[in-house]
């Protein structure tokens, strides 16, 4: 299972979650060109190890395990996955 970043990250892009991720699966980071171009951060579903460290660090409560994502945010499962497609 992976974690998903949802709607409350839009416009916030607080990167505390990026700093605690042990596998660097949350992007874009502030030092990446895409950071200014997107409205929220995303989690790579293939790289996420389901450690949950990012959940507690998120000040806007935008990160959930996929199975616990609020139903109205289900579209973010695909949005997160699409960000990492080649």
PyMOL Python script that loads the backbone (N, CA, C, O; Angstrom):
from pymol import cmd

cmd.read_pdbstr("""\
ATOM      1  N   UNK A   1       0.845  -1.174   0.000  1.00  0.00           N
ATOM      2  CA  UNK A   1       0.000   0.000   0.000  1.00  0.00           C
ATOM      3  C   UNK A   1       0.893   1.240   0.000  1.00  0.00           C
ATOM      4  O   UNK A   1       2.020   1.219   0.495  1.00  0.00           O
ATOM      5  N   UNK A   2       0.371   2.286  -0.553  1.00  0.00           N
ATOM      6  CA  UNK A   2       1.091   3.542  -0.596  1.00  0.00           C
ATOM      7  C   UNK A   2       0.307   4.607   0.157  1.00  0.00           C
ATOM      8  O   UNK A   2      -0.849   4.402   0.528  1.00  0.00           O
ATOM      9  N   UNK A   3       0.939   5.718   0.371  1.00  0.00           N
ATOM     10  CA  UNK A   3       0.275   6.883   0.937  1.00  0.00           C
ATOM     11  C   UNK A   3      -0.039   7.845  -0.211  1.00  0.00           C
ATOM     12  O   UNK A   3       0.604   7.813  -1.260  1.00  0.00           O
ATOM     13  N   UNK A   4      -1.028   8.689   0.008  1.00  0.00           N
ATOM     14  CA  UNK A   4      -1.484   9.610  -1.028  1.00  0.00           C
ATOM     15  C   UNK A   4      -1.588  11.007  -0.426  1.00  0.00           C
ATOM     16  O   UNK A   4      -2.057  11.178   0.699  1.00  0.00           O
ATOM     17  N   UNK A   5      -1.147  11.996  -1.187  1.00  0.00           N
ATOM     18  CA  UNK A   5      -1.298  13.385  -0.770  1.00  0.00           C
ATOM     19  C   UNK A   5      -2.549  13.933  -1.434  1.00  0.00           C
ATOM     20  O   UNK A   5      -2.714  13.844  -2.651  1.00  0.00           O
ATOM     21  N   UNK A   6      -3.425  14.498  -0.622  1.00  0.00           N
ATOM     22  CA  UNK A   6      -4.706  14.966  -1.104  1.00  0.00           C
ATOM     23  C   UNK A   6      -4.854  16.475  -1.152  1.00  0.00           C
ATOM     24  O   UNK A   6      -3.877  17.223  -1.162  1.00  0.00           O
ATOM     25  N   UNK A   7      -6.091  16.887  -1.182  1.00  0.00           N
ATOM     26  CA  UNK A   7      -6.502  18.243  -1.511  1.00  0.00           C
ATOM     27  C   UNK A   7      -5.936  19.348  -0.622  1.00  0.00           C
ATOM     28  O   UNK A   7      -5.650  20.439  -1.115  1.00  0.00           O
ATOM     29  N   UNK A   8      -5.771  19.096   0.661  1.00  0.00           N
ATOM     30  CA  UNK A   8      -5.339  20.188   1.531  1.00  0.00           C
ATOM     31  C   UNK A   8      -3.886  20.607   1.306  1.00  0.00           C
ATOM     32  O   UNK A   8      -3.433  21.597   1.880  1.00  0.00           O
ATOM     33  N   UNK A   9      -3.165  19.875   0.490  1.00  0.00           N
ATOM     34  CA  UNK A   9      -1.802  20.279   0.129  1.00  0.00           C
ATOM     35  C   UNK A   9      -1.805  21.358  -0.958  1.00  0.00           C
ATOM     36  O   UNK A   9      -0.825  22.087  -1.119  1.00  0.00           O
ATOM     37  N   UNK A  10      -2.898  21.453  -1.693  1.00  0.00           N
ATOM     38  CA  UNK A  10      -2.963  22.412  -2.798  1.00  0.00           C
ATOM     39  C   UNK A  10      -2.726  23.823  -2.279  1.00  0.00           C
ATOM     40  O   UNK A  10      -3.400  24.293  -1.363  1.00  0.00           O
ATOM     41  N   UNK A  11      -1.759  24.477  -2.884  1.00  0.00           N
ATOM     42  CA  UNK A  11      -1.427  25.834  -2.516  1.00  0.00           C
ATOM     43  C   UNK A  11      -0.530  25.946  -1.304  1.00  0.00           C
ATOM     44  O   UNK A  11       0.035  27.011  -1.053  1.00  0.00           O
ATOM     45  N   UNK A  12      -0.385  24.871  -0.546  1.00  0.00           N
ATOM     46  CA  UNK A  12       0.445  24.900   0.658  1.00  0.00           C
ATOM     47  C   UNK A  12       1.862  24.431   0.339  1.00  0.00           C
ATOM     48  O   UNK A  12       2.841  25.139   0.575  1.00  0.00           O
ATOM     49  N   UNK A  13       1.940  23.229  -0.200  1.00  0.00           N
ATOM     50  CA  UNK A  13       3.226  22.612  -0.566  1.00  0.00           C
ATOM     51  C   UNK A  13       4.235  22.692   0.569  1.00  0.00           C
ATOM     52  O   UNK A  13       5.406  22.992   0.336  1.00  0.00           O
ATOM     53  N   UNK A  14       3.799  22.431   1.783  1.00  0.00           N
ATOM     54  CA  UNK A  14       4.685  22.372   2.940  1.00  0.00           C
ATOM     55  C   UNK A  14       5.561  21.136   2.772  1.00  0.00           C
ATOM     56  O   UNK A  14       5.041  20.040   2.560  1.00  0.00           O
ATOM     57  N   UNK A  15       6.860  21.288   2.860  1.00  0.00           N
ATOM     58  CA  UNK A  15       7.774  20.187   2.532  1.00  0.00           C
ATOM     59  C   UNK A  15       8.345  19.448   3.736  1.00  0.00           C
ATOM     60  O   UNK A  15       9.360  18.765   3.605  1.00  0.00           O
ATOM     61  N   UNK A  16       7.728  19.565   4.891  1.00  0.00           N
ATOM     62  CA  UNK A  16       8.205  18.808   6.055  1.00  0.00           C
ATOM     63  C   UNK A  16       8.157  17.309   5.770  1.00  0.00           C
ATOM     64  O   UNK A  16       9.000  16.553   6.252  1.00  0.00           O
ATOM     65  N   UNK A  17       7.168  16.883   4.986  1.00  0.00           N
ATOM     66  CA  UNK A  17       7.046  15.465   4.639  1.00  0.00           C
ATOM     67  C   UNK A  17       8.225  15.001   3.785  1.00  0.00           C
ATOM     68  O   UNK A  17       8.699  13.874   3.929  1.00  0.00           O
ATOM     69  N   UNK A  18       8.682  15.856   2.919  1.00  0.00           N
ATOM     70  CA  UNK A  18       9.813  15.537   2.043  1.00  0.00           C
ATOM     71  C   UNK A  18      11.059  15.274   2.889  1.00  0.00           C
ATOM     72  O   UNK A  18      11.821  14.344   2.623  1.00  0.00           O
ATOM     73  N   UNK A  19      11.248  16.097   3.896  1.00  0.00           N
ATOM     74  CA  UNK A  19      12.447  16.009   4.735  1.00  0.00           C
ATOM     75  C   UNK A  19      12.527  14.720   5.544  1.00  0.00           C
ATOM     76  O   UNK A  19      13.628  14.260   5.847  1.00  0.00           O
ATOM     77  N   UNK A  20      11.383  14.121   5.902  1.00  0.00           N
ATOM     78  CA  UNK A  20      11.412  12.907   6.722  1.00  0.00           C
ATOM     79  C   UNK A  20      11.312  11.619   5.918  1.00  0.00           C
ATOM     80  O   UNK A  20      11.494  10.534   6.470  1.00  0.00           O
ATOM     81  N   UNK A  21      11.029  11.720   4.639  1.00  0.00           N
ATOM     82  CA  UNK A  21      10.852  10.516   3.822  1.00  0.00           C
ATOM     83  C   UNK A  21      12.189   9.786   3.637  1.00  0.00           C
ATOM     84  O   UNK A  21      13.127  10.352   3.076  1.00  0.00           O
ATOM     85  N   UNK A  22      12.282   8.537   4.104  1.00  0.00           N
ATOM     86  CA  UNK A  22      13.555   7.814   4.003  1.00  0.00           C
ATOM     87  C   UNK A  22      13.881   7.298   2.598  1.00  0.00           C
ATOM     88  O   UNK A  22      15.012   6.884   2.343  1.00  0.00           O
ATOM     89  N   UNK A  23      12.902   7.318   1.681  1.00  0.00           N
ATOM     90  CA  UNK A  23      13.140   6.797   0.343  1.00  0.00           C
ATOM     91  C   UNK A  23      12.975   7.853  -0.749  1.00  0.00           C
ATOM     92  O   UNK A  23      12.955   7.521  -1.934  1.00  0.00           O
ATOM     93  N   UNK A  24      12.860   9.111  -0.362  1.00  0.00           N
ATOM     94  CA  UNK A  24      12.776  10.227  -1.311  1.00  0.00           C
ATOM     95  C   UNK A  24      11.686  10.004  -2.362  1.00  0.00           C
ATOM     96  O   UNK A  24      11.932  10.116  -3.563  1.00  0.00           O
ATOM     97  N   UNK A  25      10.476   9.686  -1.886  1.00  0.00           N
ATOM     98  CA  UNK A  25       9.392   9.414  -2.842  1.00  0.00           C
ATOM     99  C   UNK A  25       8.377  10.542  -2.946  1.00  0.00           C
ATOM    100  O   UNK A  25       7.362  10.390  -3.626  1.00  0.00           O
ATOM    101  N   UNK A  26       8.629  11.677  -2.283  1.00  0.00           N
ATOM    102  CA  UNK A  26       7.702  12.798  -2.328  1.00  0.00           C
ATOM    103  C   UNK A  26       8.327  13.920  -3.153  1.00  0.00           C
ATOM    104  O   UNK A  26       9.424  14.397  -2.863  1.00  0.00           O
ATOM    105  N   UNK A  27       7.600  14.321  -4.182  1.00  0.00           N
ATOM    106  CA  UNK A  27       8.130  15.321  -5.112  1.00  0.00           C
ATOM    107  C   UNK A  27       7.036  16.265  -5.565  1.00  0.00           C
ATOM    108  O   UNK A  27       5.859  15.962  -5.372  1.00  0.00           O
ATOM    109  N   UNK A  28       7.367  17.368  -6.145  1.00  0.00           N
ATOM    110  CA  UNK A  28       8.725  17.870  -6.320  1.00  0.00           C
ATOM    111  C   UNK A  28       9.249  18.510  -5.034  1.00  0.00           C
ATOM    112  O   UNK A  28       8.495  19.082  -4.246  1.00  0.00           O
ATOM    113  N   UNK A  29      10.555  18.395  -4.850  1.00  0.00           N
ATOM    114  CA  UNK A  29      11.228  19.081  -3.748  1.00  0.00           C
ATOM    115  C   UNK A  29      11.399  20.546  -4.133  1.00  0.00           C
ATOM    116  O   UNK A  29      11.289  20.905  -5.305  1.00  0.00           O
ATOM    117  N   UNK A  30      11.667  21.381  -3.148  1.00  0.00           N
ATOM    118  CA  UNK A  30      11.831  22.815  -3.404  1.00  0.00           C
ATOM    119  C   UNK A  30      12.956  23.104  -4.389  1.00  0.00           C
ATOM    120  O   UNK A  30      12.918  24.119  -5.083  1.00  0.00           O
ATOM    121  N   UNK A  31      13.963  22.224  -4.462  1.00  0.00           N
ATOM    122  CA  UNK A  31      15.113  22.451  -5.350  1.00  0.00           C
ATOM    123  C   UNK A  31      14.895  21.889  -6.754  1.00  0.00           C
ATOM    124  O   UNK A  31      15.803  21.944  -7.584  1.00  0.00           O
ATOM    125  N   UNK A  32      13.718  21.355  -7.030  1.00  0.00           N
ATOM    126  CA  UNK A  32      13.406  20.836  -8.354  1.00  0.00           C
ATOM    127  C   UNK A  32      12.633  21.880  -9.158  1.00  0.00           C
ATOM    128  O   UNK A  32      11.779  22.576  -8.608  1.00  0.00           O
ATOM    129  N   UNK A  33      12.922  21.994 -10.443  1.00  0.00           N
ATOM    130  CA  UNK A  33      12.249  23.001 -11.272  1.00  0.00           C
ATOM    131  C   UNK A  33      10.719  22.903 -11.244  1.00  0.00           C
ATOM    132  O   UNK A  33      10.041  23.926 -11.329  1.00  0.00           O
ATOM    133  N   UNK A  34      10.184  21.730 -11.129  1.00  0.00           N
ATOM    134  CA  UNK A  34       8.732  21.548 -11.163  1.00  0.00           C
ATOM    135  C   UNK A  34       8.025  22.099  -9.930  1.00  0.00           C
ATOM    136  O   UNK A  34       6.804  22.251  -9.936  1.00  0.00           O
ATOM    137  N   UNK A  35       8.778  22.399  -8.869  1.00  0.00           N
ATOM    138  CA  UNK A  35       8.153  22.853  -7.623  1.00  0.00           C
ATOM    139  C   UNK A  35       7.266  24.077  -7.849  1.00  0.00           C
ATOM    140  O   UNK A  35       6.159  24.144  -7.314  1.00  0.00           O
ATOM    141  N   UNK A  36       7.729  25.019  -8.617  1.00  0.00           N
ATOM    142  CA  UNK A  36       6.949  26.232  -8.862  1.00  0.00           C
ATOM    143  C   UNK A  36       5.808  26.012  -9.851  1.00  0.00           C
ATOM    144  O   UNK A  36       4.891  26.828  -9.935  1.00  0.00           O
ATOM    145  N   UNK A  37       5.863  24.921 -10.591  1.00  0.00           N
ATOM    146  CA  UNK A  37       4.876  24.668 -11.636  1.00  0.00           C
ATOM    147  C   UNK A  37       3.659  23.874 -11.166  1.00  0.00           C
ATOM    148  O   UNK A  37       2.623  23.892 -11.831  1.00  0.00           O
ATOM    149  N   UNK A  38       3.764  23.187 -10.047  1.00  0.00           N
ATOM    150  CA  UNK A  38       2.650  22.361  -9.564  1.00  0.00           C
ATOM    151  C   UNK A  38       1.968  23.018  -8.373  1.00  0.00           C
ATOM    152  O   UNK A  38       2.547  23.882  -7.715  1.00  0.00           O
ATOM    153  N   UNK A  39       0.736  22.603  -8.102  1.00  0.00           N
ATOM    154  CA  UNK A  39       0.023  23.208  -6.980  1.00  0.00           C
ATOM    155  C   UNK A  39       0.038  22.351  -5.715  1.00  0.00           C
ATOM    156  O   UNK A  39      -0.442  22.786  -4.668  1.00  0.00           O
ATOM    157  N   UNK A  40       0.591  21.124  -5.804  1.00  0.00           N
ATOM    158  CA  UNK A  40       0.706  20.281  -4.611  1.00  0.00           C
ATOM    159  C   UNK A  40       1.805  19.243  -4.801  1.00  0.00           C
ATOM    160  O   UNK A  40       2.281  19.019  -5.914  1.00  0.00           O
ATOM    161  N   UNK A  41       2.195  18.619  -3.707  1.00  0.00           N
ATOM    162  CA  UNK A  41       3.211  17.574  -3.740  1.00  0.00           C
ATOM    163  C   UNK A  41       2.536  16.238  -4.035  1.00  0.00           C
ATOM    164  O   UNK A  41       1.323  16.101  -3.883  1.00  0.00           O
ATOM    165  N   UNK A  42       3.320  15.267  -4.452  1.00  0.00           N
ATOM    166  CA  UNK A  42       2.798  13.939  -4.755  1.00  0.00           C
ATOM    167  C   UNK A  42       3.733  12.867  -4.210  1.00  0.00           C
ATOM    168  O   UNK A  42       4.919  13.113  -3.990  1.00  0.00           O
ATOM    169  N   UNK A  43       3.187  11.683  -3.999  1.00  0.00           N
ATOM    170  CA  UNK A  43       3.965  10.538  -3.522  1.00  0.00           C
ATOM    171  C   UNK A  43       4.024   9.503  -4.631  1.00  0.00           C
ATOM    172  O   UNK A  43       2.999   9.129  -5.201  1.00  0.00           O
ATOM    173  N   UNK A  44       5.222   9.045  -4.929  1.00  0.00           N
ATOM    174  CA  UNK A  44       5.421   8.010  -5.942  1.00  0.00           C
ATOM    175  C   UNK A  44       4.924   6.681  -5.373  1.00  0.00           C
ATOM    176  O   UNK A  44       5.523   6.155  -4.435  1.00  0.00           O
ATOM    177  N   UNK A  45       3.845   6.131  -5.920  1.00  0.00           N
ATOM    178  CA  UNK A  45       3.285   4.899  -5.364  1.00  0.00           C
ATOM    179  C   UNK A  45       4.201   3.687  -5.502  1.00  0.00           C
ATOM    180  O   UNK A  45       4.079   2.733  -4.733  1.00  0.00           O
ATOM    181  N   UNK A  46       5.109   3.709  -6.464  1.00  0.00           N
ATOM    182  CA  UNK A  46       6.029   2.582  -6.633  1.00  0.00           C
ATOM    183  C   UNK A  46       7.215   2.659  -5.677  1.00  0.00           C
ATOM    184  O   UNK A  46       7.855   1.644  -5.404  1.00  0.00           O
ATOM    185  N   UNK A  47       7.511   3.842  -5.173  1.00  0.00           N
ATOM    186  CA  UNK A  47       8.670   4.013  -4.289  1.00  0.00           C
ATOM    187  C   UNK A  47       8.293   4.061  -2.812  1.00  0.00           C
ATOM    188  O   UNK A  47       9.128   3.782  -1.952  1.00  0.00           O
ATOM    189  N   UNK A  48       7.053   4.412  -2.514  1.00  0.00           N
ATOM    190  CA  UNK A  48       6.606   4.542  -1.127  1.00  0.00           C
ATOM    191  C   UNK A  48       6.701   3.189  -0.417  1.00  0.00           C
ATOM    192  O   UNK A  48       6.243   2.171  -0.935  1.00  0.00           O
ATOM    193  N   UNK A  49       7.306   3.196   0.786  1.00  0.00           N
ATOM    194  CA  UNK A  49       7.448   1.956   1.557  1.00  0.00           C
ATOM    195  C   UNK A  49       6.424   1.873   2.691  1.00  0.00           C
ATOM    196  O   UNK A  49       6.513   0.990   3.544  1.00  0.00           O
ATOM    197  N   UNK A  50       5.461   2.783   2.701  1.00  0.00           N
ATOM    198  CA  UNK A  50       4.369   2.752   3.668  1.00  0.00           C
ATOM    199  C   UNK A  50       4.862   2.892   5.107  1.00  0.00           C
ATOM    200  O   UNK A  50       4.312   2.272   6.017  1.00  0.00           O
ATOM    201  N   UNK A  51       5.883   3.694   5.310  1.00  0.00           N
ATOM    202  CA  UNK A  51       6.418   3.866   6.666  1.00  0.00           C
ATOM    203  C   UNK A  51       5.555   4.813   7.497  1.00  0.00           C
ATOM    204  O   UNK A  51       5.526   4.702   8.722  1.00  0.00           O
ATOM    205  N   UNK A  52       4.855   5.738   6.850  1.00  0.00           N
ATOM    206  CA  UNK A  52       3.962   6.650   7.552  1.00  0.00           C
ATOM    207  C   UNK A  52       4.610   7.847   8.198  1.00  0.00           C
ATOM    208  O   UNK A  52       3.915   8.638   8.835  1.00  0.00           O
ATOM    209  N   UNK A  53       5.907   8.017   8.064  1.00  0.00           N
ATOM    210  CA  UNK A  53       6.577   9.155   8.691  1.00  0.00           C
ATOM    211  C   UNK A  53       6.048  10.489   8.195  1.00  0.00           C
ATOM    212  O   UNK A  53       5.997  11.461   8.949  1.00  0.00           O
ATOM    213  N   UNK A  54       5.660  10.538   6.952  1.00  0.00           N
ATOM    214  CA  UNK A  54       5.177  11.783   6.354  1.00  0.00           C
ATOM    215  C   UNK A  54       3.843  12.236   6.941  1.00  0.00           C
ATOM    216  O   UNK A  54       3.560  13.432   6.997  1.00  0.00           O
ATOM    217  N   UNK A  55       3.031  11.287   7.376  1.00  0.00           N
ATOM    218  CA  UNK A  55       1.682  11.600   7.867  1.00  0.00           C
ATOM    219  C   UNK A  55       1.748  12.557   9.052  1.00  0.00           C
ATOM    220  O   UNK A  55       1.046  13.568   9.074  1.00  0.00           O
ATOM    221  N   UNK A  56       2.579  12.246  10.028  1.00  0.00           N
ATOM    222  CA  UNK A  56       2.683  13.077  11.229  1.00  0.00           C
ATOM    223  C   UNK A  56       3.324  14.425  10.964  1.00  0.00           C
ATOM    224  O   UNK A  56       3.086  15.377  11.707  1.00  0.00           O
ATOM    225  N   UNK A  57       4.121  14.523   9.934  1.00  0.00           N
ATOM    226  CA  UNK A  57       4.816  15.773   9.628  1.00  0.00           C
ATOM    227  C   UNK A  57       3.967  16.761   8.841  1.00  0.00           C
ATOM    228  O   UNK A  57       4.292  17.948   8.791  1.00  0.00           O
ATOM    229  N   UNK A  58       2.901  16.301   8.236  1.00  0.00           N
ATOM    230  CA  UNK A  58       2.088  17.164   7.381  1.00  0.00           C
ATOM    231  C   UNK A  58       1.219  18.097   8.227  1.00  0.00           C
ATOM    232  O   UNK A  58       0.314  17.634   8.922  1.00  0.00           O
ATOM    233  N   UNK A  59       1.486  19.409   8.173  1.00  0.00           N
ATOM    234  CA  UNK A  59       0.727  20.341   9.008  1.00  0.00           C
ATOM    235  C   UNK A  59      -0.706  20.572   8.532  1.00  0.00           C
ATOM    236  O   UNK A  59      -1.523  21.107   9.281  1.00  0.00           O
ATOM    237  N   UNK A  60      -1.021  20.179   7.303  1.00  0.00           N
ATOM    238  CA  UNK A  60      -2.376  20.389   6.781  1.00  0.00           C
ATOM    239  C   UNK A  60      -3.156  19.080   6.649  1.00  0.00           C
ATOM    240  O   UNK A  60      -4.222  19.050   6.033  1.00  0.00           O
ATOM    241  N   UNK A  61      -2.630  18.010   7.224  1.00  0.00           N
ATOM    242  CA  UNK A  61      -3.312  16.705   7.242  1.00  0.00           C
ATOM    243  C   UNK A  61      -3.757  16.265   5.852  1.00  0.00           C
ATOM    244  O   UNK A  61      -4.906  15.877   5.641  1.00  0.00           O
ATOM    245  N   UNK A  62      -2.823  16.336   4.914  1.00  0.00           N
ATOM    246  CA  UNK A  62      -3.129  15.984   3.525  1.00  0.00           C
ATOM    247  C   UNK A  62      -2.704  14.571   3.152  1.00  0.00           C
ATOM    248  O   UNK A  62      -3.043  14.108   2.063  1.00  0.00           O
ATOM    249  N   UNK A  63      -1.975  13.870   4.015  1.00  0.00           N
ATOM    250  CA  UNK A  63      -1.415  12.565   3.656  1.00  0.00           C
ATOM    251  C   UNK A  63      -2.130  11.448   4.406  1.00  0.00           C
ATOM    252  O   UNK A  63      -2.261  11.469   5.630  1.00  0.00           O
ATOM    253  N   UNK A  64      -2.592  10.463   3.615  1.00  0.00           N
ATOM    254  CA  UNK A  64      -3.312   9.321   4.157  1.00  0.00           C
ATOM    255  C   UNK A  64      -2.817   8.045   3.504  1.00  0.00           C
ATOM    256  O   UNK A  64      -2.366   8.068   2.359  1.00  0.00           O
ATOM    257  N   UNK A  65      -2.897   6.914   4.233  1.00  0.00           N
ATOM    258  CA  UNK A  65      -2.729   5.636   3.547  1.00  0.00           C
ATOM    259  C   UNK A  65      -3.839   5.552   2.492  1.00  0.00           C
ATOM    260  O   UNK A  65      -4.957   6.009   2.730  1.00  0.00           O
ATOM    261  N   UNK A  66      -3.537   4.983   1.357  1.00  0.00           N
ATOM    262  CA  UNK A  66      -4.517   4.930   0.268  1.00  0.00           C
ATOM    263  C   UNK A  66      -5.863   4.380   0.723  1.00  0.00           C
ATOM    264  O   UNK A  66      -6.906   4.894   0.319  1.00  0.00           O
ATOM    265  N   UNK A  67      -5.856   3.355   1.546  1.00  0.00           N
ATOM    266  CA  UNK A  67      -7.109   2.731   2.001  1.00  0.00           C
ATOM    267  C   UNK A  67      -7.932   3.638   2.914  1.00  0.00           C
ATOM    268  O   UNK A  67      -9.137   3.435   3.060  1.00  0.00           O
ATOM    269  N   UNK A  68      -7.299   4.629   3.526  1.00  0.00           N
ATOM    270  CA  UNK A  68      -7.989   5.522   4.457  1.00  0.00           C
ATOM    271  C   UNK A  68      -8.270   6.897   3.880  1.00  0.00           C
ATOM    272  O   UNK A  68      -8.760   7.779   4.586  1.00  0.00           O
ATOM    273  N   UNK A  69      -7.970   7.088   2.620  1.00  0.00           N
ATOM    274  CA  UNK A  69      -8.182   8.381   1.982  1.00  0.00           C
ATOM    275  C   UNK A  69      -9.662   8.738   2.013  1.00  0.00           C
ATOM    276  O   UNK A  69     -10.497   7.892   1.694  1.00  0.00           O
ATOM    277  N   UNK A  70     -10.013   9.972   2.389  1.00  0.00           N
ATOM    278  CA  UNK A  70     -11.433  10.347   2.347  1.00  0.00           C
ATOM    279  C   UNK A  70     -11.989  10.106   0.941  1.00  0.00           C
ATOM    280  O   UNK A  70     -11.331  10.443  -0.043  1.00  0.00           O
ATOM    281  N   UNK A  71     -13.169   9.540   0.834  1.00  0.00           N
ATOM    282  CA  UNK A  71     -13.731   9.188  -0.478  1.00  0.00           C
ATOM    283  C   UNK A  71     -13.756  10.346  -1.477  1.00  0.00           C
ATOM    284  O   UNK A  71     -13.563  10.138  -2.675  1.00  0.00           O
ATOM    285  N   UNK A  72     -13.992  11.551  -0.992  1.00  0.00           N
ATOM    286  CA  UNK A  72     -14.038  12.701  -1.894  1.00  0.00           C
ATOM    287  C   UNK A  72     -12.658  13.053  -2.463  1.00  0.00           C
ATOM    288  O   UNK A  72     -12.557  13.882  -3.367  1.00  0.00           O
ATOM    289  N   UNK A  73     -11.616  12.441  -1.950  1.00  0.00           N
ATOM    290  CA  UNK A  73     -10.256  12.671  -2.449  1.00  0.00           C
ATOM    291  C   UNK A  73      -9.748  11.517  -3.303  1.00  0.00           C
ATOM    292  O   UNK A  73      -8.571  11.518  -3.665  1.00  0.00           O
ATOM    293  N   UNK A  74     -10.554  10.559  -3.633  1.00  0.00           N
ATOM    294  CA  UNK A  74     -10.098   9.391  -4.396  1.00  0.00           C
ATOM    295  C   UNK A  74      -9.398   9.758  -5.698  1.00  0.00           C
ATOM    296  O   UNK A  74      -8.523   9.017  -6.147  1.00  0.00           O
ATOM    297  N   UNK A  75      -9.752  10.866  -6.311  1.00  0.00           N
ATOM    298  CA  UNK A  75      -9.097  11.269  -7.551  1.00  0.00           C
ATOM    299  C   UNK A  75      -7.598  11.496  -7.362  1.00  0.00           C
ATOM    300  O   UNK A  75      -6.841  11.429  -8.330  1.00  0.00           O
ATOM    301  N   UNK A  76      -7.161  11.763  -6.138  1.00  0.00           N
ATOM    302  CA  UNK A  76      -5.745  12.019  -5.886  1.00  0.00           C
ATOM    303  C   UNK A  76      -4.894  10.756  -5.958  1.00  0.00           C
ATOM    304  O   UNK A  76      -3.674  10.845  -6.090  1.00  0.00           O
ATOM    305  N   UNK A  77      -5.506   9.604  -5.875  1.00  0.00           N
ATOM    306  CA  UNK A  77      -4.759   8.359  -6.073  1.00  0.00           C
ATOM    307  C   UNK A  77      -4.176   8.366  -7.485  1.00  0.00           C
ATOM    308  O   UNK A  77      -2.988   8.107  -7.677  1.00  0.00           O
ATOM    309  N   UNK A  78      -5.015   8.661  -8.457  1.00  0.00           N
ATOM    310  CA  UNK A  78      -4.565   8.702  -9.850  1.00  0.00           C
ATOM    311  C   UNK A  78      -3.675   9.912 -10.118  1.00  0.00           C
ATOM    312  O   UNK A  78      -2.700   9.803 -10.862  1.00  0.00           O
ATOM    313  N   UNK A  79      -3.988  11.043  -9.537  1.00  0.00           N
ATOM    314  CA  UNK A  79      -3.167  12.252  -9.728  1.00  0.00           C
ATOM    315  C   UNK A  79      -1.746  12.002  -9.240  1.00  0.00           C
ATOM    316  O   UNK A  79      -0.783  12.373  -9.911  1.00  0.00           O
ATOM    317  N   UNK A  80      -1.610  11.375  -8.072  1.00  0.00           N
ATOM    318  CA  UNK A  80      -0.275  11.061  -7.553  1.00  0.00           C
ATOM    319  C   UNK A  80       0.446  10.088  -8.478  1.00  0.00           C
ATOM    320  O   UNK A  80       1.624  10.282  -8.780  1.00  0.00           O
ATOM    321  N   UNK A  81      -0.239   9.051  -8.929  1.00  0.00           N
ATOM    322  CA  UNK A  81       0.385   8.059  -9.805  1.00  0.00           C
ATOM    323  C   UNK A  81       0.767   8.669 -11.139  1.00  0.00           C
ATOM    324  O   UNK A  81       1.842   8.377 -11.664  1.00  0.00           O
ATOM    325  N   UNK A  82      -0.098   9.516 -11.702  1.00  0.00           N
ATOM    326  CA  UNK A  82       0.171  10.117 -13.007  1.00  0.00           C
ATOM    327  C   UNK A  82       1.406  11.014 -12.998  1.00  0.00           C
ATOM    328  O   UNK A  82       2.088  11.130 -14.017  1.00  0.00           O
ATOM    329  N   UNK A  83       1.698  11.637 -11.886  1.00  0.00           N
ATOM    330  CA  UNK A  83       2.860  12.528 -11.809  1.00  0.00           C
ATOM    331  C   UNK A  83       4.153  11.748 -12.102  1.00  0.00           C
ATOM    332  O   UNK A  83       5.115  12.323 -12.612  1.00  0.00           O
ATOM    333  N   UNK A  84       4.182  10.473 -11.791  1.00  0.00           N
ATOM    334  CA  UNK A  84       5.401   9.662 -11.933  1.00  0.00           C
ATOM    335  C   UNK A  84       5.450   8.824 -13.191  1.00  0.00           C
ATOM    336  O   UNK A  84       6.419   8.097 -13.408  1.00  0.00           O
ATOM    337  N   UNK A  85       4.432   8.906 -14.022  1.00  0.00           N
ATOM    338  CA  UNK A  85       4.465   8.154 -15.283  1.00  0.00           C
ATOM    339  C   UNK A  85       5.489   8.787 -16.215  1.00  0.00           C
ATOM    340  O   UNK A  85       5.640  10.007 -16.264  1.00  0.00           O
ATOM    341  N   UNK A  86       6.172   7.948 -16.934  1.00  0.00           N
ATOM    342  CA  UNK A  86       7.177   8.459 -17.902  1.00  0.00           C
ATOM    343  C   UNK A  86       6.521   9.003 -19.131  1.00  0.00           C
ATOM    344  O   UNK A  86       7.206   9.469 -20.041  1.00  0.00           O
TER     345      UNK A  86
END
""", "prot")
cmd.dss("prot")
cmd.show_as("cartoon", "prot")
cmd.util.cbc("prot")
cmd.orient("prot")
